[in-house]
Amino acid sequence: MCLAGPVVHAEVVWKPGMLEFMIATLLRKPSTPRSYRDRLTAPLPGPRDLYRILREGGFRGAAEDADRIPVLRRGLPELAPGATSWTWIGHATYLVRIGGRAVLIDPVWSRKLPGVPARVTPPGLAWSELPPIDAVLISHNHYDHLDAPTINRLPKQVPMLVPAGLGRWFRRRQFTQVTELDWWQSVEISGVRVDFVPAHHWSRRGPFDACRSLWGGWVLTAPDGTRTYHAGDTGYGHWFTEIGQRYPGIDVAMLPIGAYAPRWFMRPVHMDPDEAVSALSDLGARRLAAMHWGTFVLTQEPVLEPYERIQRAWSAQGRDAGDLWALAVGESRILP
């Protein structure tokens, strides 16, 4: 699948019956579904669920101990030819330099999101420290993953890889290279293969557009075989096993570990740290790069708890401590 191609100009000669043929062709052409609700793996919350959580104190907890969240803003490290690096910007935002390309995933640089308190840690990189971006990947349209002010700062010619049904949002903002992908579809960016894969989640941008666009994660594979996976936003479930079977040898899995409390409400769509370790095993991946914590106070758990719990869960499994990348905000890791 090409991100862009030549524009061909041709003179159209109208013949009898051509209009009827074009109308019939358009009627036969498959269109983007108006809803992806059939992809849900759990029912969406109903009025009773919302009433219960509001009665129990609402969605968000306090930001106490936010000053203890590790932050390490030292810019990007030098990268030797052929090396791959992962830099955690904060929340679900990662900069991955792979196969000689710079890929930005779920970029959020805004201090404040609609309906959410201001971020408790700064972005791990200043915007001016970013290298030229070869592609931007979006997992789904929730505001903490698709941030309009950040997207608007990007050059309009940057290739945007987005879930099916979300392309119009970018085209309205004048982006010229927008590719929509369904689950298990792929595109190539200068030798780096990018696959869109399922997740246990949902989408909504406004009050009336639930599941109008798809949601998922991304698998990136470099020409040398280096492979990494960004889960987007997801609960724990069967998709991890299938992803691991289809894409064996994942070197680093970027997995969410926060925004999980209360469990009765969040379990279908947000993993907790113990489930993240189980997901890594299902994937057959070696290293876990934590994300989706320590940036925005979205749910009821204490802000530092995901960081502490992932280390306990990792230790309880007897895994190599060096394979857990519970990174500081702004920290990078490199594989040769």
Stockholm file with secondary structure:
# STOCKHOLM 1.0

chainA/1-336         MCLAGPVVHAEVVWKPGMLEFMIATLLRKPSTPRSYRDRLTAPLPGPRDLYRILREGGFRGAAEDADRIPVLRRGLPELAPGATSWTWIGHATYLVRIGGRAVLIDPVWSRKLPGVPARVTPPGLAWSELPPIDAVLISHNHYDHLDAPTINRLPKQVPMLVPAGLGRWFRRRQFTQVTELDWWQSVEISGVRVDFVPAHHWSRRGPFDACRSLWGGWVLTAPDGTRTYHAGDTGYGHWFTEIGQRYPGIDVAMLPIGAYAPRWFMRPVHMDPDEAVSALSDLGARRLAAMHWGTFVLTQEPVLEPYERIQRAWSAQGRDAGDLWALAVGESRILP
#=GR chainA/1-336 SS CCSCCCCCCCCCCCCTTHHHHHHHHHHHSCCCCSCCGGGCSSCCCCHHHHHHHHHTTCSCCCCTTGGGSCBCCCCCCCCCTTCEEEEEEETTEEEEEETTEEEEESCCCCSCBTTBCCCSSCCSSCGGGCCCCSEEECCCCSTTTSCHHHHTTSCTTSCEEEETTCHHHHHTTTCSCEEEECTTCEEEETTEEEEEECCSCCCCSSTTCTTSSCCCEEEEECTTSCEEEECCSCCSSTHHHHHHHHSCCCSEEEEECCCCCSHHHHTTTCCCHHHHHHHHHHHTCSEEEEESCSSCCCSSSCTTHHHHHHHHHHHHTTCCGGGEECCCBTCEEEEC
#=GC SS_cons         CCSCCCCCCCCCCCCTTHHHHHHHHHHHSCCCCSCCGGGCSSCCCCHHHHHHHHHTTCSCCCCTTGGGSCBCCCCCCCCCTTCEEEEEEETTEEEEEETTEEEEESCCCCSCBTTBCCCSSCCSSCGGGCCCCSEEECCCCSTTTSCHHHHTTSCTTSCEEEETTCHHHHHTTTCSCEEEECTTCEEEETTEEEEEECCSCCCCSSTTCTTSSCCCEEEEECTTSCEEEECCSCCSSTHHHHHHHHSCCCSEEEEECCCCCSHHHHTTTCCCHHHHHHHHHHHTCSEEEEESCSSCCCSSSCTTHHHHHHHHHHHHTTCCGGGEECCCBTCEEEEC
//
